[in-house]
Amino acid sequence: KQWYQRRVAITAGQATTECYKCDKIAHTKCINVSDFVRIESLDYCVPCSKIVDRKYNPYKILVDSHQSSDDPRFYDEDPGALPDFIHNASNILQSCKSFSTTQFNDLTQNLDKNTFSSYFLNIDGNQTNFDQVAFELSQFKSPFSVIGFAETNTSPSLSHLYQITDYTSYYQDTYPEKHKGTGVALYLHHMFNAVVIDSLSDTTENLESLFIKITNTERPITVGAIYRPPNGSYDGFLTELELIKESLPAQDTVYIMGDFNVDLLNENPAVGKKKKVPTATLR
């Protein structure tokens, strides 16, 4: 049996790559010179690539393969049930939408000023990227209530160098003797008053956290920024995160932002084959 793509014969048994959306195929060894495009780790023919709704969702291919047992592209006879968190993560990412700055401003122009909103980014160093991020944030017509950063590489003593107009900044200590890949910060809009929750804020080799309590809202709001250094202990991170969860104020509305550095698709023994996933039920 043979298939043809661009007049080049493909013989059964040869490695092939198939468009994820339609039935077009090509020699895998020729994929770089054929009319195929890779989007989010999946291969598409050029026509299909133009109509694909581009989203970051590395779990989609796993979920699709389990939901389409008759799909000839998947040959595992007993793939087993996927963990719920894979389905949940895929659903969340698949529901996400991207907007240009103009589209976002149009969407939020009539937003109630009392609506609480948040923005989080791994800034990968204030010294390198803060000015650009601050400029991008200034383009939004509706300011975020709170802004969180990870990997600021900035100690509280230098936080005055990195200020955002109309915001109060809160910086956590960086890890001792570490100059890159450390430091979390929160910026709170000046319409709110807050205090740092010292009991929830700490810097260890496994987890960096900073929590504040907003006091001038109808119901108190606790906001936290969390960062997991990838070279720390994953089990240690889970233990420390569980302690934070157990200590969260039950009467508050709680928002947690962060970069957990957890690859749910990675079966690295260092993380554990039966991976525990950090979860929380928050109000």
Sequence and secondary structure as in RCSB ss.txt:
>XXXX:A:sequence
KQWYQRRVAITAGQATTECYKCDKIAHTKCINVSDFVRIESLDYCVPCSKIVDRKYNPYKILVDSHQSSDDPRFY
DEDPGALPDFIHNASNILQSCKSFSTTQFNDLTQNLDKNTFSSYFLNIDGNQTNFDQVAFELSQFKSPFSVIGFA
ETNTSPSLSHLYQITDYTSYYQDTYPEKHKGTGVALYLHHMFNAVVIDSLSDTTENLESLFIKITNTERPITVGA
IYRPPNGSYDGFLTELELIKESLPAQDTVYIMGDFNVDLLNENPAVGKKKKVPTATLR
>XXXX:A:secstr
 EEEETTEEEETTS EEE SSSS EEEGGGTTTSSEEEETTEEEEHHHHTT      TTHHHHHHHH TT TT  
 S      HHHHHHHHHHHH     HHHHHHHHTT  TT   EEEEE S HHHHHHHHHHHHHT SS  SEEEEE
     GGGGGGS  TTEEEEE    TT  SS  EEEEEETT  EEE GGG EE SS EEEEEEE SSSS EEEEE
EE  TTS HHHHHHHHHHHHHHS TTSEEEEEEE    TT   TTT SS         
